[in-house]
């Protein structure tokens, strides 16, 4: 494997591990009345509100930071902006340690802002992978990108759940340490991949402009809309399913970590090996549709499980289905952009994705505090709507599947 590609995949792993790390931590921190991060008399709906805000802040900030990092990388090259963003990410994890140590919801919220700035570097990573890839390698390399995401969600929740048994600050210490290692590797190994520089102006409102721009790009706006819906549905389910698992199956933070680790593990296995035959045989539009449709069906079944044993087949089918979505959407968008605007185009996709995560978390928190089953009904519906849109827009290509 190209050493630079390895480093980029490691950066992806770090970013998404930091996202996965919090699933078994924040739900327990905020919904266990014996812990002091919120007053013991805080209502369930207010606990849900604070949880939603914690989940929402990072992607909300990424909405603005991701396209800015993408534009900077188009102007100045990929490597130096990536090193700066990794330093900011490490700082965010350190601030999280203090937030847990002092039982301060304010410090934790601030740490999510800093992490949102740093982890906006995902647009740099995607653009760098596109730089390194020939047209024939692009789908394969973006599937490795998805594999890195899956590996992150395997270890992130497991680390969060496992280490939190000795203290909720310990997982964030580990995250800051591994980010520092990644920073050293990127400094020493990563080669500059951007050689045709541009002179685009930076704009703090670029994320919002990207959202407006996204739905005026005729050839990919349907894909961007579906990317928004799948991101919204994924976030609605993944962010708040722990509350359902705690209330209905009495899951501890360690068990929640194992559940998300299993999803991430099978996602990584699927992205790295199991979906390879489909990548060479099916068009990205077809992969996107199949992933959305079966992910929706899986999520809809969860409220009917009589015991947690049924979560095992769910993990397998849901993870495999979800694996198809990211490389398909990313490949379609990347193929539609010229070489000199890869960072900008993928920044638009990043803005759409992060907006979906942020909006989902902001809307869901209070309602999930009242009815945890909504995480399944709303999440599944978002995936199904995306599948129906893809069926309507690309029905001729999809018919060829049969």
C-alpha positions in Angstrom: 0.0 0.0 0.0 1.2 3.5 -0.8 2.6 4.9 2.5 0.7 8.2 2.1 -2.6 6.3 1.6 -1.9 4.4 4.8 -1.4 7.7 6.7 -4.6 9.1 5.2 -6.5 6.1 6.3 -5.1 6.4 9.7 -6.3 10.0 9.9 -9.7 8.8 8.9 -9.5 6.1 11.6 -8.6 8.7 14.3 -11.4 11.1 13.3 -14.1 8.5 13.3 -12.8 6.7 16.4 -13.2 10.0 18.2 -16.8 10.0 17.1 -17.5 6.4 18.0 -15.7 6.8 21.3 -18.6 8.8 22.8 -21.5 6.5 22.1 -21.1 4.3 25.3 -20.0 7.3 27.4 -22.3 10.3 26.9 -25.5 8.4 27.1 -24.5 6.9 30.5 -23.0 10.2 31.7 -26.2 12.1 31.1 -28.9 9.4 31.8 -27.4 7.9 35.0 -28.9 10.2 37.8 -26.1 9.0 40.2 -23.5 10.9 38.1 -23.1 14.6 38.8 -22.6 16.0 35.4 -26.2 17.1 35.5 -28.4 17.7 38.6 -30.1 14.6 39.8 -33.6 16.1 39.3 -33.0 16.8 35.6 -35.9 15.5 33.6 -35.5 12.9 30.9 -36.4 15.3 28.1 -33.7 17.8 29.3 -31.2 15.0 29.6 -32.0 14.1 26.0 -31.6 17.8 25.0 -28.1 18.0 26.5 -27.2 14.7 24.9 -28.4 15.9 21.5 -26.4 19.1 21.9 -23.3 17.2 22.7 -23.8 15.0 19.6 -24.7 17.9 17.4 -21.9 20.4 18.2 -19.1 18.5 16.5 -20.9 17.9 13.1 -22.4 21.4 13.3 -18.9 22.9 13.5 -17.7 20.5 10.8 -20.3 22.0 8.5 -18.3 25.2 8.5 -14.8 23.7 9.0 -14.8 20.9 6.4 -15.3 23.1 3.3 -12.8 25.6 4.7 -10.2 22.9 5.1 -11.0 21.6 1.6 -10.5 25.1 0.1 -7.3 25.7 2.1 -6.0 22.3 0.8 -6.8 23.3 -2.8 -4.9 26.6 -2.3 -2.0 25.6 -0.1 -1.6 21.8 -0.6 -2.9 18.9 1.5 -0.1 18.1 4.0 0.4 21.3 6.1 -3.3 21.9 6.7 -3.7 18.3 7.6 -1.0 18.6 10.3 -2.6 21.7 11.7 -6.0 20.0 11.9 -4.6 16.9 13.7 -3.0 19.2 16.3 -6.5 20.8 16.9 -8.1 17.4 17.1 -5.6 16.3 19.8 -6.3 19.5 21.8 -10.1 18.7 21.6 -9.5 15.3 23.2 -7.4 16.8 26.0 -10.2 19.3 26.7 -12.6 16.4 26.9 -10.5 14.9 29.7 -10.9 18.1 31.8 -14.6 18.2 31.0 -15.1 14.7 32.5 -12.7 15.3 35.4 -14.5 18.4 36.5 -18.0 17.0 35.7 -18.6 20.1 33.5 -21.1 19.9 30.7 -19.8 23.4 29.6 -16.2 22.1 29.1 -17.5 19.0 27.3 -19.5 21.2 24.9 -16.4 23.3 24.3 -14.4 20.2 23.5 -16.9 19.2 20.9 -16.5 22.6 19.2 -12.7 22.2 19.1 -13.0 18.6 17.7 -15.5 19.8 15.1 -12.8 22.3 13.9 -10.1 19.6 13.8 -12.1 16.8 12.3 -13.2 19.0 9.5 -10.0 17.6 7.9 -12.0 14.8 6.4 -12.4 16.8 3.3 -8.6 17.0 3.0 -8.3 13.3 3.5 -11.0 12.6 0.8 -9.3 15.0 -1.7 -5.9 13.5 -1.0 -7.2 10.0 -1.6 -8.7 11.2 -4.9 -5.4 12.8 -5.8 -3.6 9.5 -5.3 -6.1 7.4 -7.2 -6.5 6.6 -10.9 -10.1 6.4 -12.1 -9.9 2.6 -11.9 -8.5 2.7 -8.3 -10.9 5.3 -6.9 -13.8 3.1 -5.9 -11.3 0.6 -4.3 -9.5 3.3 -2.4 -12.7 4.9 -1.2 -13.8 1.4 0.0 -10.6 1.3 2.0 -11.6 4.7 3.4 -14.9 3.1 4.4 -13.0 0.2 5.9 -11.0 2.7 8.1 -14.3 4.2 9.2 -15.6 0.7 10.1 -12.4 -0.1 12.0 -12.7 3.2 13.9 -16.3 2.3 14.9 -15.1 -1.1 16.0 -12.4 0.1 18.4 -13.9 3.5 19.2 -17.0 2.4 21.1 -15.2 -0.6 22.5 -12.4 1.6 23.9 -15.0 4.1 25.2 -17.0 1.3 26.9 -14.0 -0.7 28.1 -11.9 2.1 29.5 -14.8 3.9 31.0 -15.1 1.2 33.6 -12.0 2.7 35.1 -13.1 6.3 34.6 -14.8 8.3 31.8 -11.8 10.4 31.2 -9.5 7.5 30.3 -10.9 6.9 26.7 -10.2 10.6 25.9 -6.6 10.2 27.1 -6.2 7.3 24.8 -7.7 9.3 21.9 -5.3 12.2 22.5 -2.3 9.8 22.6 -3.2 8.0 19.4 -3.8 11.4 17.6 -0.3 12.5 18.6 1.1 9.3 17.1 -0.9 10.0 13.9 0.5 13.5 13.8 4.1 12.2 14.0 3.4 9.7 11.2 1.8 12.3 9.0 4.7 14.7 9.5 7.3 12.0 8.6 5.6 9.9 5.9 2.8 11.8 4.2 3.8 13.1 0.7 2.1 16.2 -0.8 -0.5 15.1 -3.3 -1.8 18.4 -4.5 0.3 19.9 -7.3 -2.2 22.1 -9.2 -2.9 24.9 -6.8 -5.8 27.3 -7.0 -6.6 30.7 -5.5 -10.0 30.4 -4.0 -11.2 32.8 -1.3 -12.0 31.6 2.1 -15.4 32.2 3.5 -16.7 31.4 7.0 -20.2 30.9 5.6 -18.9 28.5 2.9 -20.6 25.5 4.6 -24.0 27.1 4.3 -23.2 28.2 0.8 -22.2 24.7 0.0 -25.6 23.4 1.2 -27.3 25.9 -1.2 -24.9 25.0 -4.0 -25.4 21.3 -3.4 -29.0 21.3 -4.5 -28.3 23.4 -7.6 -25.8 20.9 -9.1 -28.1 19.1 -11.5 -26.0 16.0 -12.2 -25.4 15.1 -8.5 -28.1 16.9 -6.4 -30.2 13.7 -6.1 -27.1 11.9 -4.7 -26.5 14.8 -2.3 -30.1 14.8 -1.1 -29.9 11.0 -0.5 -26.5 11.5 1.3 -28.3 14.0 3.5 -31.1 11.6 4.3 -28.8 8.6 4.9 -26.6 10.8 7.2 -29.7 12.0 9.1 -31.1 8.5 9.5 -27.7 7.0 10.5 -27.2 9.7 13.1 -30.7 9.5 14.4 -30.3 5.8 15.0 -26.7 5.5 16.0 -26.6 8.5 18.4 -29.7 7.6 20.3 -30.0 3.8 20.1 -28.0 3.5 23.4 -30.9 5.1 25.3 -33.2 2.4 23.9 -30.7 -0.3 24.8 -30.3 1.1 28.3 -34.1 1.3 28.9 -35.2 -2.0 27.3 -32.2 -4.3 27.7 -30.4 -2.7 30.7 -27.2 -2.3 28.8 -24.1 -0.9 30.6 -21.6 1.4 28.9 -19.4 -1.7 28.3 -22.2 -3.6 26.6 -23.0 -0.5 24.5 -19.4 -0.4 23.5 -19.5 -4.0 22.4 -22.7 -3.5 20.4 -21.2 -0.5 18.4 -17.8 -2.3 18.2 -19.6 -5.3 16.6 -21.3 -2.9 14.0 -17.9 -1.3 13.3 -16.1 -4.6 13.1 -18.4 -6.1 10.5 -18.5 -2.8 8.7 -14.7 -2.9 8.4 -14.8 -6.5 7.3 -17.4 -5.7 4.7 -15.7 -2.6 3.4 -12.3 -4.3 3.1 -13.3 -7.7 1.7 -17.0 -8.6 1.4 -18.2 -5.8 -0.9 -15.3 -6.1 -3.3 -17.2 -8.3 -5.7 -20.0 -5.8 -5.9 -17.8 -2.8 -6.5 -16.5 -4.3 -9.8 -20.0 -5.5 -11.0 -22.5 -2.9 -10.0 -22.7 0.9 -10.6 -22.4 3.2 -7.7 -26.0 4.3 -8.0 -27.1 0.6 -7.7 -24.9 0.1 -4.6 -26.3 3.3 -3.0 -29.9 2.0 -3.5 -29.3 -1.5 -2.2 -27.5 -0.1 0.9 -30.3 2.3 1.7 -33.1 -0.2 1.2 -31.7 -3.0 3.4 -30.4 -0.6 6.1 -34.0 0.8 6.4 -35.5 -2.7 6.7 -32.9 -3.7 9.4 -33.6 -0.6 11.6 -37.3 -1.1 11.4 -37.0 -4.5 13.0 -35.2 -3.4 16.2 -38.3 -2.4 18.3 -39.7 -5.9 17.8 -36.7 -7.8 19.2 -37.8 -9.7 22.4 -34.2 -10.1 23.6 -30.8 -8.6 22.8 -29.8 -11.9 21.1 -31.6 -10.6 18.0 -29.1 -7.8 17.7 -26.5 -10.3 16.3 -28.1 -10.8 12.9 -29.0 -7.1 12.9 -25.4 -6.2 13.2 -24.4 -8.3 10.2 -27.1 -7.2 7.7 -27.1 -3.5 8.8 -23.3 -3.2 8.7 -23.0 -4.8 5.3 -25.8 -2.6 3.9 -24.3 0.6 5.4 -20.9 -0.3 3.9 -22.3 0.2 0.4 -23.4 3.8 0.9 -20.3 5.9 1.6 -18.0 4.7 -1.2 -20.9 4.9 -3.7 -21.9 8.5 -2.8 -18.2 9.6 -2.6 -17.3 8.0 -5.9 -20.2 9.6 -7.7 -19.4 13.1 -6.4 -15.7 12.7 -7.0 -16.2 11.5 -10.6 -18.4 14.5 -11.3 -15.7 17.0 -10.2 -12.6 18.1 -12.2 -9.1 17.5 -10.6 -8.6 21.1 -9.5 -11.8 21.3 -7.5 -11.8 17.9 -5.8 -11.4 19.5 -2.4 -14.3 21.9 -3.0 -16.6 19.2 -4.4 -15.9 16.7 -1.6 -16.2 19.6 0.8 -19.8 20.1 -0.5 -20.5 16.4 0.2 -18.9 16.8 3.7 -21.1 19.8 4.4 -24.2 17.8 3.4 -23.2 14.9 5.6 -22.3 17.0 8.7 -25.4 19.1 8.3 -27.4 15.9 8.4 -25.7 14.7 11.6 -26.0 18.1 13.3 -29.7 18.6 12.4 -30.5 15.0 13.5 -28.9 15.4 16.9 -30.5 18.9 17.5 -34.0 17.7 16.6 -33.8 14.3 18.2 -32.5 14.8 21.8 -35.6 16.0 23.6 -38.0 13.6 21.7 -35.7 10.6 22.3 -35.7 11.4 26.0 -39.5 10.9 25.9 -39.7 7.9 23.5 -36.4 6.0 22.7 -38.1 3.9 20.0 -38.2 7.0 17.8 -34.5 6.4 17.0 -35.6 3.4 15.0 -38.7 4.7 13.3 -37.2 8.0 12.2 -33.8 6.5 11.3 -35.3 3.7 9.2 -37.7 6.1 7.4 -34.9 8.4 6.3 -33.0 5.5 4.7 -36.2 4.3 3.0 -37.0 7.7 1.6 -33.5 7.9 0.2 -33.9 4.5 -1.4 -37.2 5.6 -3.0 -35.6 8.7 -4.4 -32.8 6.7 -5.9 -35.3 4.3 -7.4 -37.1 7.2 -9.1 -34.1 9.0 -10.4 -32.0 6.0 -11.5 -34.6 3.4 -12.2 -33.1 2.5 -15.6 -29.7 1.8 -14.1 -31.3 -0.1 -11.2 -33.4 -2.3 -13.5 -30.1 -3.6 -15.0 -29.3 -5.1 -11.7 -31.8 -7.8 -12.5 
